[in-house]
Amino acid sequence: MVATLSFIDGKSVASAEVYDNIDPSSGRSLGPVGRGGADEVDRAVRAAQRASRSWCAIAPVDRARLLTRVADALERDQERLAVLESQDTGKPLSQARADAAIAARYFRFYGHAIDTYYGQTIPLSKDLHAYTRREPLGVTGHILAWNYPMQLFSRAVAPAVATGNCAVIKPADETPRTAVAFAELALEAGLPPGVLNVVTGIGAEAGAALSAHPGVDHIGFVGSTTTGSVVAHAAAERVAPVTLELGGKSPQIVFPDADLLRATEFIAKAILQNAGQTCSAGSRLLVHDSVHDELVERVIQCFGRVTIGPGLEDKDLGPLISRKQQHRVETFIDENTKGRILCGGTAPHVGGGCYFAPTVIDDVDPASAIAQEEIFGPVITVNTFRDEDEAIRLANGTRYALLAAVWTTDISLAHRMAADLQAGQVYVNTYGAGGGVELPFGGFKKSGYGREKGYEALDTFTTTKTVVVDLT
């Protein structure tokens, strides 16, 4: 088996120790992974600092050309990357292919966007010429989650590099291979050594070292709220800006005039995708009591048709990321369910993998842990409401506020709900947007702060310099 090693300054770098990369579909090892730590992180940050001196001086048009070449390379190798992703995460191969395509699109989008990213001229008086410059921060650190390795890499790194920063990436322990492959392809596409550096390893070691390194000028983290708080604290110690994309408990709010057939399709997909291991998963179904029975029965029937199996077999539902995560979901339901399990609630035995059946839990206590905390599995909790005000209270009744969806044909109601919902994104009669590369993404409350995706991400990785010139 080929070892997965850190990639620093354009070269593979071995670590003194390794650990096994486990395929969640089978429980077998995919090969050893270098267990990088503080030494590798320091080496990567220094390489990024050296590279940034020339990279930030490259004209935006030339950076744009290189980013689009990276996109070309990712598209060319889409199938190989999708297979790596499916093996690492267990997600169905078709979902991994979509992730690879979206990852390439991030590099192409920001390659094009940087051409139109300007400062401003500010009219003060005829004797004073005032303008702003958007300048890169320097070295950006990125600690990625394991649920969407390719998408998370590209959505963080592409805008950072486009604006003239150099990056150090710490992929998740469980899913390191595509991050290393991306860095290798970027070098092949023409990015100078040191612009993209990847340190493989354990989060508590390499991730902690990256978040605390004094040479990192901005840190981005995707993961749990608890760990995000630790990362933010480490950055605060050295007054470094942070972008956090944390947990979610996103509601699907269904009014009686909704198209129930269409709503069912999206409700099921929003919790089955990636086995529910998505921060933006639609894990809470809030349905008007007049259509509750019909909609819940439709969802249960949809779940009953779901096929389950290894990622490379491209079934509807793959495994959870690890045995640890499978046990967490099982324990969460066993110990916290205050409601009626209408389907699922079990871990089927499929080829030694870490699977969990699609689950619907009805009539939950809105204050209970299962209705309040992120489960990160294919589990939907159900509550009913009688009017718009109650729907808002239930939807806003958790500490998370990442996404929400409203299902109604009443356009006035839809806009009122969108205004009153606490969420970074609100969808009406749909859920998600094909990767949403163009759409600013981030949360309120305990779902984090800062925005990724879209044009707004360019502001995240730059700082504003104001220049005033006396013309007299």
C-alpha positions as CSV (number, residue, x, y, z in Angstrom):
1,M,0.0,0.0,0.0
2,V,1.2,3.5,-0.8
3,A,1.8,5.7,2.2
4,T,0.1,9.1,2.3
5,L,2.7,11.7,3.4
6,S,2.7,15.4,4.0
7,F,3.4,17.6,1.0
8,I,5.6,20.6,1.9
9,D,7.4,23.1,-0.4
10,G,6.6,20.9,-3.4
11,K,7.9,17.7,-2.0
12,S,6.6,14.6,-0.1
13,V,7.8,14.7,3.6
14,A,7.8,11.6,5.7
15,S,7.0,11.7,9.4
16,A,8.6,9.6,12.2
17,E,5.3,7.9,12.9
18,V,2.3,6.7,10.8
19,Y,-1.3,5.6,11.5
20,D,-3.7,3.5,9.4
21,N,-6.3,5.1,7.1
22,I,-9.4,3.0,7.5
23,D,-12.0,2.4,4.8
24,P,-15.4,2.9,6.6
25,S,-17.1,0.7,4.0
26,S,-15.2,-2.4,5.1
27,G,-13.1,-1.6,8.2
28,R,-9.9,-2.4,6.3
29,S,-6.8,-0.3,6.0
30,L,-6.3,1.8,2.9
31,G,-2.6,2.3,3.8
32,P,-0.4,4.2,6.3
33,V,-0.6,8.0,6.8
34,G,2.3,10.2,8.0
35,R,1.6,11.4,11.5
36,G,2.8,15.0,11.2
37,G,3.1,17.3,14.1
38,A,4.6,20.5,15.2
39,D,7.8,20.0,13.3
40,E,6.1,19.4,10.0
41,V,3.7,22.3,10.6
42,D,6.6,24.7,11.3
43,R,8.3,23.5,8.1
44,A,5.2,24.0,6.1
45,V,4.5,27.5,7.5
46,R,8.1,28.6,6.8
47,A,7.8,27.3,3.3
48,A,4.6,29.3,2.8
49,Q,6.2,32.4,4.2
50,R,9.1,32.1,1.8
51,A,6.7,31.5,-1.2
52,S,4.5,34.4,-0.2
53,R,7.1,37.0,-0.9
54,S,6.9,36.3,-4.6
55,W,3.4,34.9,-4.9
56,C,1.7,38.0,-3.6
57,A,3.7,40.1,-6.2
58,I,2.4,38.0,-9.1
59,A,-0.2,40.0,-11.2
60,P,-3.8,38.9,-10.5
61,V,-4.2,38.0,-14.2
62,D,-1.3,35.5,-13.8
63,R,-2.7,34.1,-10.6
64,A,-6.0,33.7,-12.4
65,R,-4.4,31.7,-15.2
66,L,-2.7,29.3,-12.7
67,L,-5.9,28.8,-10.7
68,T,-7.8,27.9,-13.9
69,R,-5.1,25.4,-14.8
70,V,-5.5,23.8,-11.4
71,A,-9.2,23.5,-12.2
72,D,-8.3,21.9,-15.5
73,A,-6.1,19.3,-13.7
74,L,-8.9,18.5,-11.1
75,E,-11.4,18.0,-13.9
76,R,-9.0,15.8,-15.8
77,D,-8.4,13.6,-12.8
78,Q,-12.0,13.7,-11.5
79,E,-12.6,10.0,-11.6
80,R,-9.3,9.1,-9.8
81,L,-10.0,11.7,-7.1
82,A,-13.6,10.5,-6.7
83,V,-12.5,7.0,-6.1
84,L,-10.0,8.2,-3.4
85,E,-12.8,10.3,-1.8
86,S,-15.3,7.4,-1.8
87,Q,-12.8,5.1,-0.2
88,D,-11.8,7.6,2.4
89,T,-15.2,8.8,3.4
90,G,-17.5,5.8,2.4
91,K,-19.8,8.2,0.4
92,P,-21.4,6.8,-2.7
93,L,-19.2,7.2,-5.8
94,S,-21.7,9.5,-7.6
95,Q,-21.6,11.9,-4.7
96,A,-17.8,11.8,-4.7
97,R,-17.8,12.6,-8.4
98,A,-20.0,15.6,-7.8
99,D,-17.7,16.8,-5.0
100,A,-14.7,16.5,-7.4
101,A,-16.5,18.6,-10.0
102,I,-17.5,21.3,-7.4
103,A,-13.9,21.4,-6.1
104,A,-12.7,22.2,-9.6
105,R,-15.3,24.8,-10.0
106,Y,-14.1,26.7,-6.9
107,F,-10.6,27.1,-8.5
108,R,-12.2,28.2,-11.7
109,F,-14.7,30.6,-10.0
110,Y,-12.0,32.3,-8.0
111,G,-9.6,32.3,-10.9
112,H,-12.2,34.4,-12.7
113,A,-13.3,36.5,-9.7
114,I,-9.8,37.8,-8.8
115,D,-9.7,39.7,-12.1
116,T,-12.5,41.9,-10.9
117,Y,-11.5,42.4,-7.2
118,Y,-10.6,46.0,-6.7
119,G,-10.2,48.6,-4.0
120,Q,-12.2,51.8,-3.9
121,T,-11.6,55.5,-4.6
122,I,-13.1,57.7,-1.8
123,P,-14.0,61.3,-2.7
124,L,-12.7,63.6,0.2
125,S,-11.8,66.8,-1.5
126,K,-10.0,68.1,-4.7
127,D,-6.7,68.3,-2.7
128,L,-6.9,64.8,-1.2
129,H,-6.7,61.6,-3.2
130,A,-8.0,58.7,-1.0
131,Y,-8.2,55.0,-2.1
132,T,-8.1,51.5,-0.6
133,R,-6.1,48.5,-1.4
134,R,-7.1,44.9,-0.7
135,E,-3.9,43.1,0.4
136,P,-3.3,39.4,1.3
137,L,-2.8,38.5,4.9
138,G,0.2,36.3,4.3
139,V,0.0,32.6,5.4
140,T,-3.4,31.1,5.9
141,G,-4.0,27.9,7.8
142,H,-6.9,25.6,7.0
143,I,-8.1,22.8,9.3
144,L,-10.6,20.6,7.3
145,A,-13.4,18.3,8.3
146,W,-13.7,14.7,7.1
147,N,-17.2,14.9,5.5
148,Y,-16.4,16.8,2.3
149,P,-12.6,16.8,2.0
150,M,-12.3,17.9,-1.6
151,Q,-15.0,20.6,-1.4
152,L,-13.7,22.0,1.9
153,F,-10.1,22.1,0.5
154,S,-11.1,24.1,-2.6
155,R,-13.6,26.4,-1.0
156,A,-11.0,27.5,1.6
157,V,-7.8,27.4,-0.4
158,A,-8.9,28.8,-3.8
159,P,-9.9,32.3,-2.6
160,A,-7.0,32.4,-0.2
161,V,-4.5,31.7,-3.0
162,A,-6.3,33.8,-5.5
163,T,-5.9,36.9,-3.3
164,G,-2.1,36.3,-2.9
165,N,-1.9,34.2,0.3
166,C,0.0,31.0,0.7
167,A,-1.7,28.1,2.5
168,V,-1.0,25.3,4.9
169,I,-3.7,22.7,5.0
170,K,-4.4,20.1,7.7
171,P,-6.8,17.5,6.3
172,A,-8.9,15.4,8.7
173,D,-7.2,12.4,10.2
174,E,-9.7,10.1,8.4
175,T,-9.5,11.6,4.9
176,P,-6.0,12.8,4.0
177,R,-5.5,11.5,0.5
178,T,-7.3,13.9,-1.7
179,A,-5.7,16.9,0.0
180,V,-2.3,15.6,-0.9
181,A,-3.4,14.8,-4.4
182,F,-4.7,18.3,-4.8
183,A,-1.4,19.8,-3.7
184,E,0.5,17.6,-6.1
185,L,-1.8,18.5,-9.0
186,A,-1.5,22.2,-8.2
187,L,2.3,22.0,-8.4
188,E,1.9,20.2,-11.7
189,A,-0.4,23.0,-12.9
190,G,2.3,25.6,-12.2
191,L,1.7,26.9,-8.7
192,P,5.1,27.5,-7.2
193,P,6.4,25.3,-4.4
194,G,5.3,26.4,-1.0
195,V,2.1,28.1,-2.2
196,L,0.1,25.0,-1.1
197,N,1.4,22.8,1.7
198,V,-0.4,19.8,3.3
199,V,0.4,18.4,6.7
200,T,-1.2,15.0,7.4
201,G,-1.7,13.9,11.0
202,I,-3.9,13.9,14.0
203,G,-6.0,16.9,14.8
204,A,-4.9,17.2,18.5
205,E,-1.3,17.3,17.2
206,A,-0.9,18.8,13.8
207,G,-4.2,20.7,13.9
208,A,-3.4,22.2,17.3
209,A,0.1,23.1,16.2
210,L,-1.3,24.9,13.1
211,S,-3.9,26.9,15.0
212,A,-1.2,28.1,17.5
213,H,1.6,28.8,15.1
214,P,2.8,32.4,15.3
215,G,3.5,32.5,11.5
216,V,-0.1,31.8,10.5
217,D,-2.0,35.0,9.7
218,H,-5.5,33.6,9.4
219,I,-6.9,30.3,10.5
220,G,-10.0,28.6,9.1
221,F,-11.7,25.6,10.8
222,V,-14.6,23.3,9.8
223,G,-15.8,20.9,12.5
224,S,-17.5,20.7,15.9
225,T,-18.4,23.8,17.9
226,T,-16.3,22.5,20.8
227,T,-13.1,22.1,18.8
228,G,-13.9,25.4,17.0
229,S,-13.8,27.2,20.3
230,V,-10.4,25.8,21.1
231,V,-9.1,26.8,17.6
232,A,-10.5,30.3,18.1
233,H,-8.9,30.6,21.5
234,A,-5.5,29.6,20.2
235,A,-5.8,32.2,17.4
236,A,-6.9,34.9,19.8
237,E,-3.8,34.4,21.9
238,R,-1.9,35.9,18.9
239,V,-4.6,38.1,17.6
240,A,-5.1,36.3,14.4
241,P,-8.5,36.4,12.5
242,V,-10.5,33.2,12.3
243,T,-13.3,31.8,10.1
244,L,-15.4,29.0,11.8
245,E,-17.9,26.8,10.1
246,L,-19.3,24.7,12.9
247,G,-22.4,22.6,13.7
248,G,-25.9,22.8,12.4
249,K,-29.4,21.6,13.3
250,S,-31.2,22.9,10.2
251,P,-35.0,22.9,10.0
252,Q,-37.2,22.0,7.0
253,I,-40.4,23.9,7.6
254,V,-43.4,22.6,5.7
255,F,-46.7,24.6,5.4
256,P,-50.0,23.0,4.3
257,D,-49.9,24.6,0.9
258,A,-46.5,23.1,0.0
259,D,-45.9,20.7,-2.9
260,L,-45.5,17.7,-0.7
261,L,-44.1,15.4,-3.5
262,R,-41.3,17.9,-4.2
263,A,-40.7,18.6,-0.5
264,T,-40.4,14.9,0.3
265,E,-37.7,14.5,-2.4
266,F,-35.6,17.3,-1.0
267,I,-36.2,16.4,2.7
268,A,-35.0,12.9,2.1
269,K,-32.0,13.9,0.0
270,A,-30.9,16.6,2.6
271,I,-30.5,13.9,5.3
272,L,-29.4,10.9,3.2
273,Q,-26.6,12.8,1.4
274,N,-23.2,11.7,2.9
275,A,-25.2,9.6,5.4
276,G,-26.4,12.8,7.2
277,Q,-22.8,13.7,8.0
278,T,-23.3,17.3,6.8
279,C,-23.3,20.5,8.9
280,S,-26.1,21.7,6.7
281,A,-28.1,18.5,6.8
282,G,-31.9,19.1,7.1
283,S,-32.1,17.2,10.4
284,R,-35.3,18.7,11.8
285,L,-38.6,18.4,10.0
286,L,-41.1,21.0,11.3
287,V,-44.5,20.3,9.6
288,H,-47.9,21.9,9.9
289,D,-50.2,19.5,11.8
290,S,-52.7,19.4,9.0
291,V,-50.2,17.7,6.6
292,H,-48.1,15.9,9.2
293,D,-49.4,12.4,8.6
294,E,-49.2,12.5,4.8
295,L,-45.7,14.0,4.7
296,V,-44.2,11.7,7.3
297,E,-45.6,8.7,5.6
298,R,-44.1,9.9,2.3
299,V,-40.7,10.3,3.9
300,I,-40.9,6.8,5.5
301,Q,-41.8,5.3,2.1
302,C,-38.8,7.1,0.5
303,F,-36.5,5.7,3.2
304,G,-37.8,2.2,2.7
305,R,-36.5,2.3,-0.9
306,V,-33.0,3.3,0.1
307,T,-30.2,0.9,-0.9
308,I,-27.2,0.6,1.5
309,G,-23.7,-0.4,0.7
310,P,-20.0,0.5,0.1
311,G,-19.2,3.8,-1.5
312,L,-17.7,2.3,-4.6
313,E,-20.9,0.3,-5.2
314,D,-22.7,3.7,-5.5
315,K,-25.7,2.8,-3.4
316,D,-28.1,5.4,-2.1
317,L,-26.5,5.4,1.4
318,G,-22.9,4.7,2.3
319,P,-21.4,4.1,5.8
320,L,-20.7,6.6,8.5
321,I,-17.1,7.7,8.6
322,S,-15.9,5.4,11.4
323,R,-16.9,2.9,14.0
324,K,-16.7,5.7,16.6
325,Q,-19.2,7.8,14.7
326,Q,-21.5,4.8,14.3
327,H,-21.4,4.2,18.0
328,R,-22.0,7.8,18.7
329,V,-25.2,7.9,16.6
330,E,-26.4,4.6,18.1
331,T,-25.8,5.8,21.7
332,F,-27.3,9.2,21.0
333,I,-30.6,7.6,19.9
334,D,-30.7,5.0,22.6
335,E,-30.0,7.5,25.4
336,N,-31.7,10.7,24.2
337,T,-34.8,9.7,22.2
338,K,-38.0,11.3,23.6
339,G,-40.4,10.5,20.8
340,R,-41.5,7.6,18.5
341,I,-39.0,5.9,16.2
342,L,-41.1,5.3,13.1
343,C,-38.4,3.7,11.0
344,G,-34.7,2.9,11.3
345,G,-32.8,3.4,14.5
346,T,-30.5,0.5,13.9
347,A,-27.1,-0.2,12.5
348,P,-27.4,-2.8,9.7
349,H,-24.6,-5.3,9.3
350,V,-23.2,-4.8,5.8
351,G,-19.8,-6.2,5.0
352,G,-18.1,-5.0,8.2
353,G,-18.8,-1.4,7.5
354,C,-20.0,1.4,9.8
355,Y,-23.6,1.8,8.5
356,F,-26.8,3.3,10.0
357,A,-30.3,3.0,8.7
358,P,-32.3,6.0,7.7
359,T,-34.3,7.0,10.7
360,V,-37.4,9.1,11.4
361,I,-38.3,10.0,15.0
362,D,-41.7,11.6,15.4
363,D,-43.1,13.8,18.2
364,V,-39.8,14.6,19.8
365,D,-39.5,16.9,22.8
366,P,-38.2,20.1,21.3
367,A,-36.0,20.7,24.3
368,S,-34.5,17.2,24.3
369,A,-30.9,16.6,23.3
370,I,-32.0,14.7,20.1
371,A,-33.9,17.8,18.9
372,Q,-31.2,20.2,20.0
373,E,-27.8,18.6,19.3
374,E,-26.1,17.6,16.0
375,I,-26.4,13.9,15.5
376,F,-24.4,13.7,12.3
377,G,-26.2,10.6,10.9
378,P,-29.2,9.9,8.6
379,V,-31.7,10.8,11.4
380,I,-34.6,13.2,11.1
381,T,-36.6,14.4,14.1
382,V,-40.2,15.6,13.6
383,N,-42.3,18.2,15.3
384,T,-45.6,19.8,14.3
385,F,-46.7,23.5,14.4
386,R,-50.1,25.2,14.1
387,D,-49.1,28.7,12.8
388,E,-46.3,30.8,11.5
389,D,-45.2,32.1,14.9
390,E,-44.9,28.6,16.4
391,A,-42.9,27.5,13.3
392,I,-40.5,30.4,13.9
393,R,-40.1,29.6,17.6
394,L,-39.3,25.9,16.9
395,A,-37.0,26.7,14.0
396,N,-35.0,29.3,16.0
397,G,-35.1,27.2,19.2
398,T,-31.6,25.7,19.0
399,R,-28.1,27.1,19.5
400,Y,-27.3,26.4,15.9
401,A,-28.3,28.6,12.9
402,L,-26.7,27.5,9.7
403,L,-29.4,26.7,7.1
404,A,-33.2,26.6,7.0
405,A,-35.8,25.7,4.3
406,V,-39.3,26.9,3.9
407,W,-41.9,25.0,1.8
408,T,-44.9,27.0,0.8
409,T,-46.5,28.5,-2.3
410,D,-47.3,31.7,-0.4
411,I,-44.6,34.1,-1.5
412,S,-45.4,36.7,1.1
413,L,-45.2,34.0,3.8
414,A,-41.9,32.8,2.4
415,H,-40.3,36.3,2.6
416,R,-41.6,36.8,6.1
417,M,-40.1,33.5,7.2
418,A,-36.8,34.2,5.5
419,A,-36.6,37.5,7.4
420,D,-37.4,36.0,10.8
421,L,-35.4,32.8,10.6
422,Q,-32.0,32.8,12.3
423,A,-29.8,31.1,9.6
424,G,-26.9,31.9,7.4
425,Q,-28.8,30.6,4.4
426,V,-32.6,30.3,3.8
427,Y,-34.0,28.2,0.9
428,V,-37.6,28.4,-0.3
429,N,-39.0,25.3,-2.0
430,T,-35.6,23.9,-2.5
431,Y,-32.6,22.8,-0.4
432,G,-29.0,23.4,-1.3
433,A,-27.9,24.8,-4.7
434,G,-25.6,22.3,-6.5
435,G,-22.6,23.2,-4.3
436,G,-23.5,26.9,-4.1
437,V,-20.0,28.0,-5.1
438,E,-21.3,31.6,-5.7
439,L,-23.4,31.8,-2.5
440,P,-21.8,33.2,0.7
441,F,-21.9,30.5,3.4
442,G,-21.7,30.6,7.2
443,G,-23.7,30.5,10.3
444,F,-25.2,32.5,13.1
445,K,-25.0,31.7,16.8
446,K,-23.0,28.5,17.6
447,S,-22.8,27.6,13.9
448,G,-19.7,29.8,13.6
449,Y,-18.8,33.2,12.1
450,G,-17.2,34.5,9.0
451,R,-18.3,33.7,5.4
452,E,-16.9,31.3,2.8
453,K,-17.9,30.8,-0.8
454,G,-19.0,33.5,-3.2
455,Y,-17.3,36.8,-3.9
456,E,-17.5,37.6,-0.1
457,A,-14.8,35.0,0.6
458,L,-12.2,37.3,-1.1
459,D,-12.7,39.8,1.7
460,T,-12.1,37.0,4.3
461,F,-8.5,36.5,3.0
462,T,-7.5,40.1,2.6
463,T,-7.2,43.2,4.7
464,T,-8.0,46.8,3.7
465,K,-5.3,49.4,3.5
466,T,-6.4,53.1,3.2
467,V,-4.1,55.5,1.4
468,V,-4.5,59.3,1.5
469,V,-2.4,61.5,-0.7
470,D,-2.2,65.3,-0.4
471,L,-2.1,66.6,-4.0
472,T,-1.3,70.3,-3.2
